[in-house]
Amino acid sequence: MSIEKMSVADNQVPPPAHASSRLPPPLPGLKSSSPEDAIAKKQARERKDALVRGVTSVPEMREAIRHIGRDLPAISAVPRVGLLDTAAFRTRAAIGLPFVITGLVERWPLSALTPQTLRDRFSHLQVRARVGDYVNTAFARDRAMQDMSMLAYLELVSTDPQDLPPYLGNLELRELNSMCYWPAYFGKMGPPRFWLGPAGTVTPLHCDYDDNIFAQIWGTKRVFLSPPHHDEFLYTCEANAILFGSPFNPEAPDFVKFPLARQASMIECIMQPGELLYLPAGWYHQVRSLTFSLSANRWARALPLALNGDTSLQRPAYCVAQV
Protein backbone atom coordinates (compact mmCIF):
# COMPACT_ATOMS: atom_id res chain seq x y z
CA MET A 1 0.00 0.00 0.00
CA SER A 2 2.93 2.35 0.00
CA ILE A 3 5.85 0.92 -1.83
CA GLU A 4 6.15 3.85 -4.18
CA LYS A 5 6.92 6.24 -1.37
CA MET A 6 10.54 5.47 -2.24
CA SER A 7 12.63 8.46 -3.22
CA VAL A 8 14.13 6.81 -6.32
CA ALA A 9 11.97 6.92 -9.46
CA ASP A 10 10.67 3.63 -10.78
CA ASN A 11 12.21 2.21 -13.90
CA GLN A 12 10.12 2.85 -16.97
CA VAL A 13 9.65 1.24 -20.37
CA PRO A 14 7.71 2.62 -23.38
CA PRO A 15 3.96 1.93 -23.53
CA PRO A 16 2.88 -0.90 -25.84
CA ALA A 17 1.12 -0.14 -29.09
CA HIS A 18 -1.65 -2.58 -28.15
CA ALA A 19 -2.51 -4.95 -25.35
CA SER A 20 -0.10 -7.85 -25.27
CA SER A 21 1.03 -10.53 -22.90
CA ARG A 22 4.63 -9.90 -23.91
CA LEU A 23 6.18 -7.36 -21.61
CA PRO A 24 9.26 -5.43 -22.74
CA PRO A 25 12.35 -5.78 -20.56
CA PRO A 26 13.15 -3.01 -18.07
CA LEU A 27 15.78 -0.49 -18.92
CA PRO A 28 19.21 -0.86 -17.29
CA GLY A 29 19.43 0.17 -13.65
CA LEU A 30 19.91 3.76 -12.59
CA LYS A 31 23.42 5.08 -12.46
CA SER A 32 24.93 4.84 -9.02
CA SER A 33 25.93 7.97 -7.19
CA SER A 34 28.84 8.44 -4.85
CA PRO A 35 28.41 7.50 -1.17
CA GLU A 36 28.60 11.18 -0.27
CA ASP A 37 25.83 12.07 -2.73
CA ALA A 38 23.67 9.25 -1.42
CA ILE A 39 24.09 10.42 2.18
CA ALA A 40 23.31 14.02 1.25
CA LYS A 41 20.16 13.00 -0.63
CA LYS A 42 19.02 10.83 2.27
CA GLN A 43 19.52 13.66 4.76
CA ALA A 44 17.67 16.12 2.52
CA ARG A 45 14.77 13.69 2.16
CA GLU A 46 14.57 13.17 5.93
CA ARG A 47 14.52 16.93 6.53
CA LYS A 48 11.67 17.32 4.06
CA ASP A 49 9.77 14.37 5.58
CA ALA A 50 10.09 15.95 9.02
CA LEU A 51 8.88 19.35 7.80
CA VAL A 52 5.85 17.91 6.02
CA ARG A 53 4.80 16.06 9.17
CA GLY A 54 5.56 18.92 11.52
CA VAL A 55 8.08 16.95 13.60
CA THR A 56 11.60 17.75 14.64
CA SER A 57 12.99 14.34 13.72
CA VAL A 58 11.57 11.40 11.78
CA PRO A 59 13.89 8.86 13.50
CA GLU A 60 12.71 10.12 16.90
CA MET A 61 9.10 9.86 15.73
CA ARG A 62 9.70 6.28 14.58
CA GLU A 63 11.24 5.36 17.92
CA ALA A 64 8.32 6.93 19.79
CA ILE A 65 5.86 4.87 17.74
CA ARG A 66 7.76 1.65 18.48
CA HIS A 67 7.91 2.58 22.17
CA ILE A 68 4.15 3.06 22.56
CA GLY A 69 3.63 -0.15 20.59
CA ARG A 70 5.09 -2.10 23.52
CA ASP A 71 2.24 -0.91 25.74
CA LEU A 72 -0.56 -1.78 23.30
CA PRO A 73 -2.96 -4.55 24.29
CA ALA A 74 -2.62 -7.70 22.20
CA ILE A 75 -5.42 -8.28 19.69
CA SER A 76 -6.28 -11.37 17.68
CA ALA A 77 -8.71 -9.68 15.28
CA VAL A 78 -9.32 -6.23 13.87
CA PRO A 79 -12.57 -4.85 15.30
CA ARG A 80 -15.30 -3.41 13.12
CA VAL A 81 -17.24 -0.30 14.13
CA GLY A 82 -19.99 1.79 12.59
CA LEU A 83 -19.74 5.33 11.28
CA LEU A 84 -17.58 7.68 13.35
CA ASP A 85 -17.45 11.45 13.32
CA THR A 86 -14.05 13.12 13.39
CA ALA A 87 -13.88 13.49 17.17
CA ALA A 88 -14.87 9.86 17.79
CA PHE A 89 -12.41 8.65 15.15
CA ARG A 90 -9.49 10.57 16.64
CA THR A 91 -10.31 9.37 20.15
CA ARG A 92 -10.32 5.75 19.02
CA ALA A 93 -7.27 6.15 16.76
CA ALA A 94 -5.28 7.62 19.65
CA ILE A 95 -5.32 4.18 21.27
CA GLY A 96 -2.91 3.04 18.55
CA LEU A 97 -4.76 -0.05 17.28
CA PRO A 98 -6.21 -0.69 13.80
CA PHE A 99 -9.95 -0.88 13.23
CA VAL A 100 -12.40 -1.13 10.33
CA ILE A 101 -15.24 1.35 9.76
CA THR A 102 -18.36 0.07 8.01
CA GLY A 103 -21.14 1.97 6.29
CA LEU A 104 -18.96 4.75 4.86
CA VAL A 105 -17.19 3.72 1.64
CA GLU A 106 -20.27 1.91 0.39
CA ARG A 107 -21.93 5.34 0.06
CA TRP A 108 -19.33 6.60 -2.40
CA PRO A 109 -20.47 6.96 -6.04
CA LEU A 110 -17.42 4.94 -7.10
CA SER A 111 -18.63 1.97 -5.03
CA ALA A 112 -21.84 1.89 -7.06
CA LEU A 113 -19.99 1.52 -10.35
CA THR A 114 -18.60 -1.70 -11.81
CA PRO A 115 -15.26 -2.77 -13.33
CA GLN A 116 -16.92 -2.45 -16.74
CA THR A 117 -17.01 1.28 -16.02
CA LEU A 118 -13.23 1.34 -16.33
CA ARG A 119 -13.53 0.07 -19.90
CA ASP A 120 -16.48 2.25 -20.83
CA ARG A 121 -15.39 5.56 -19.31
CA PHE A 122 -11.72 5.38 -18.39
CA SER A 123 -10.06 3.14 -20.98
CA HIS A 124 -7.97 6.11 -22.20
CA LEU A 125 -6.26 6.75 -18.86
CA GLN A 126 -2.51 6.26 -18.86
CA VAL A 127 -1.40 4.04 -15.99
CA ARG A 128 1.81 2.47 -14.73
CA ALA A 129 1.79 -1.23 -13.90
CA ARG A 130 4.14 -3.15 -11.66
CA VAL A 131 5.32 -6.11 -13.70
CA GLY A 132 7.64 -9.08 -13.26
CA ASP A 133 8.58 -10.11 -9.73
CA TYR A 134 7.53 -6.87 -8.06
CA VAL A 135 7.30 -8.56 -4.66
CA ASN A 136 10.95 -9.57 -4.29
CA THR A 137 12.08 -6.35 -5.97
CA ALA A 138 9.67 -4.12 -4.05
CA PHE A 139 12.45 -1.93 -2.65
CA ALA A 140 14.91 -2.28 -5.51
CA ARG A 141 16.15 0.68 -7.52
CA ASP A 142 15.39 -1.06 -10.81
CA ARG A 143 11.95 -2.52 -10.17
CA ALA A 144 10.28 -3.12 -13.54
CA MET A 145 7.33 -0.94 -14.46
CA GLN A 146 5.36 -0.64 -17.67
CA ASP A 147 3.33 2.31 -18.92
CA MET A 148 0.11 1.54 -20.79
CA SER A 149 -3.52 2.59 -21.13
CA MET A 150 -6.18 1.42 -18.71
CA LEU A 151 -7.72 -0.63 -21.52
CA ALA A 152 -4.39 -2.30 -22.32
CA TYR A 153 -3.95 -3.19 -18.65
CA LEU A 154 -7.44 -4.66 -18.31
CA GLU A 155 -6.96 -6.77 -21.42
CA LEU A 156 -3.51 -7.89 -20.29
CA VAL A 157 -4.70 -9.24 -16.94
CA SER A 158 -7.82 -10.81 -18.44
CA THR A 159 -6.06 -12.67 -21.27
CA ASP A 160 -2.75 -13.61 -19.66
CA PRO A 161 -3.34 -15.09 -16.18
CA GLN A 162 -0.20 -15.18 -14.04
CA ASP A 163 0.65 -16.32 -10.53
CA LEU A 164 1.73 -12.74 -9.85
CA PRO A 165 -0.38 -10.57 -12.16
CA PRO A 166 0.69 -7.04 -13.14
CA TYR A 167 -0.59 -4.54 -10.59
CA LEU A 168 -1.68 -0.92 -10.73
CA GLY A 169 -0.47 0.15 -7.31
CA ASN A 170 -0.20 3.52 -5.61
CA LEU A 171 -1.47 5.54 -8.56
CA GLU A 172 -3.03 8.99 -8.63
CA LEU A 173 -6.14 8.59 -10.78
CA ARG A 174 -7.57 12.06 -10.44
CA GLU A 175 -10.51 11.26 -12.69
CA LEU A 176 -11.84 9.02 -9.91
CA ASN A 177 -11.36 11.47 -7.04
CA SER A 178 -14.73 13.19 -7.37
CA MET A 179 -16.48 9.84 -6.82
CA CYS A 180 -14.82 9.30 -3.42
CA TYR A 181 -16.00 11.18 -0.32
CA TRP A 182 -13.10 11.00 2.12
CA PRO A 183 -13.88 11.81 5.77
CA ALA A 184 -12.00 14.73 7.33
CA TYR A 185 -10.35 12.58 9.98
CA PHE A 186 -6.95 14.24 9.56
CA GLY A 187 -6.16 17.91 9.24
CA LYS A 188 -3.67 17.26 6.48
CA MET A 189 -3.63 14.34 4.05
CA GLY A 190 -1.74 13.31 0.96
CA PRO A 191 -3.63 12.82 -2.33
CA PRO A 192 -5.76 9.71 -2.85
CA ARG A 193 -3.86 6.69 -4.19
CA PHE A 194 -5.58 3.89 -6.07
CA TRP A 195 -4.81 0.16 -6.22
CA LEU A 196 -6.32 -1.95 -8.98
CA GLY A 197 -5.75 -5.54 -10.01
CA PRO A 198 -7.06 -9.10 -10.23
CA ALA A 199 -6.85 -11.83 -7.64
CA GLY A 200 -3.23 -12.57 -6.79
CA THR A 201 -1.86 -9.05 -6.86
CA VAL A 202 0.06 -8.40 -3.66
CA THR A 203 1.91 -5.73 -1.72
CA PRO A 204 4.60 -7.36 0.44
CA LEU A 205 5.10 -6.82 4.15
CA HIS A 206 6.13 -3.27 5.02
CA CYS A 207 5.24 -0.33 7.23
CA ASP A 208 4.71 3.38 6.69
CA TYR A 209 5.31 5.85 9.48
CA ASP A 210 2.16 7.78 8.63
CA ASP A 211 -1.40 7.16 9.73
CA ASN A 212 -3.36 5.60 6.87
CA ILE A 213 -7.01 5.19 5.93
CA PHE A 214 -7.57 2.45 3.36
CA ALA A 215 -10.85 2.10 1.47
CA GLN A 216 -11.89 -1.23 -0.06
CA ILE A 217 -14.14 -0.19 -2.95
CA TRP A 218 -14.59 -3.33 -5.06
CA GLY A 219 -13.64 -6.89 -4.29
CA THR A 220 -11.99 -8.40 -1.24
CA LYS A 221 -8.44 -8.29 0.11
CA ARG A 222 -6.59 -10.18 2.81
CA VAL A 223 -4.44 -8.03 5.06
CA PHE A 224 -1.88 -9.31 7.57
CA LEU A 225 -0.98 -6.83 10.32
CA SER A 226 1.84 -6.73 12.87
CA PRO A 227 2.46 -4.06 15.54
CA PRO A 228 5.31 -1.55 15.24
CA HIS A 229 7.58 -2.95 17.96
CA HIS A 230 7.59 -6.39 16.33
CA ASP A 231 9.92 -5.03 13.67
CA GLU A 232 12.71 -6.61 15.73
CA PHE A 233 11.40 -10.01 14.61
CA LEU A 234 10.82 -9.15 10.94
CA TYR A 235 14.33 -8.61 9.50
CA THR A 236 13.37 -5.14 8.31
CA CYS A 237 15.23 -2.92 5.89
CA GLU A 238 14.93 0.83 5.37
CA ALA A 239 13.71 2.06 1.99
CA ASN A 240 13.52 5.63 3.28
CA ALA A 241 12.86 7.36 6.59
CA ILE A 242 9.12 6.66 6.55
CA LEU A 243 9.05 3.31 4.73
CA PHE A 244 10.49 0.01 5.95
CA GLY A 245 10.11 -3.39 4.32
CA SER A 246 10.40 -6.99 5.45
CA PRO A 247 11.36 -10.11 3.45
CA PHE A 248 9.16 -12.29 5.66
CA ASN A 249 6.00 -13.58 4.02
CA PRO A 250 3.21 -14.27 6.55
CA GLU A 251 1.25 -16.18 3.91
CA ALA A 252 4.09 -18.69 3.45
CA PRO A 253 6.26 -18.33 6.57
CA ASP A 254 9.82 -19.61 6.31
CA PHE A 255 10.88 -19.96 9.94
CA VAL A 256 14.11 -21.69 8.96
CA LYS A 257 15.27 -18.61 7.11
CA PHE A 258 13.57 -16.16 9.49
CA PRO A 259 13.43 -17.87 12.92
CA LEU A 260 12.72 -14.69 14.89
CA ALA A 261 9.50 -14.23 12.94
CA ARG A 262 7.90 -16.91 15.11
CA GLN A 263 7.67 -14.23 17.79
CA ALA A 264 5.92 -11.69 15.56
CA SER A 265 2.20 -11.29 16.04
CA MET A 266 0.28 -11.57 12.75
CA ILE A 267 -3.37 -10.53 12.64
CA GLU A 268 -5.42 -11.47 9.59
CA CYS A 269 -8.18 -9.17 8.34
CA ILE A 270 -10.39 -9.75 5.30
CA MET A 271 -11.46 -6.43 3.84
CA GLN A 272 -14.92 -6.48 2.27
CA PRO A 273 -16.31 -4.04 -0.31
CA GLY A 274 -17.41 -0.78 1.29
CA GLU A 275 -15.12 -0.99 4.33
CA LEU A 276 -12.49 1.48 5.54
CA LEU A 277 -9.41 0.34 7.47
CA TYR A 278 -7.59 2.66 9.83
CA LEU A 279 -3.96 1.60 9.88
CA PRO A 280 -1.90 3.38 12.55
CA ALA A 281 1.57 4.61 11.67
CA GLY A 282 4.26 1.98 12.07
CA TRP A 283 2.04 -1.09 11.74
CA TYR A 284 3.44 -3.66 9.32
CA HIS A 285 1.01 -4.93 6.71
CA GLN A 286 0.87 -7.25 3.72
CA VAL A 287 -2.06 -7.05 1.31
CA ARG A 288 -3.31 -9.58 -1.26
CA SER A 289 -6.28 -9.29 -3.62
CA LEU A 290 -8.59 -12.29 -3.31
CA THR A 291 -10.78 -11.12 -6.20
CA PHE A 292 -10.58 -8.38 -8.83
CA SER A 293 -10.23 -5.40 -6.57
CA LEU A 294 -10.19 -1.62 -6.47
CA SER A 295 -8.93 0.10 -3.32
CA ALA A 296 -7.82 3.60 -2.43
CA ASN A 297 -5.95 5.10 0.48
CA ARG A 298 -4.70 8.37 1.90
CA TRP A 299 -1.81 8.95 4.27
CA ALA A 300 -1.96 11.63 6.94
CA ARG A 301 0.79 14.24 6.89
CA ALA A 302 1.06 15.02 10.56
CA LEU A 303 2.14 13.63 13.91
CA PRO A 304 0.53 10.14 14.22
CA LEU A 305 -2.56 10.20 16.41
CA ALA A 306 -1.25 7.47 18.71
CA LEU A 307 1.50 9.87 19.86
CA ASN A 308 -1.23 12.04 21.41
CA GLY A 309 0.29 15.36 20.42
CA ASP A 310 3.70 14.67 21.99
CA THR A 311 5.08 18.21 22.16
CA SER A 312 8.69 16.98 22.36
CA LEU A 313 8.37 15.76 18.77
CA GLN A 314 6.53 18.71 17.30
CA ARG A 315 8.20 21.35 15.19
CA PRO A 316 7.23 24.98 15.88
CA ALA A 317 4.15 25.99 13.89
CA TYR A 318 5.93 28.78 12.01
CA CYS A 319 8.40 26.25 10.60
CA VAL A 320 5.62 23.94 9.43
CA ALA A 321 3.81 26.82 7.74
CA GLN A 322 6.80 27.35 5.46
CA VAL A 323 6.50 23.87 3.89
Disulfide bonds with the S-S distance in Angstrom:
none
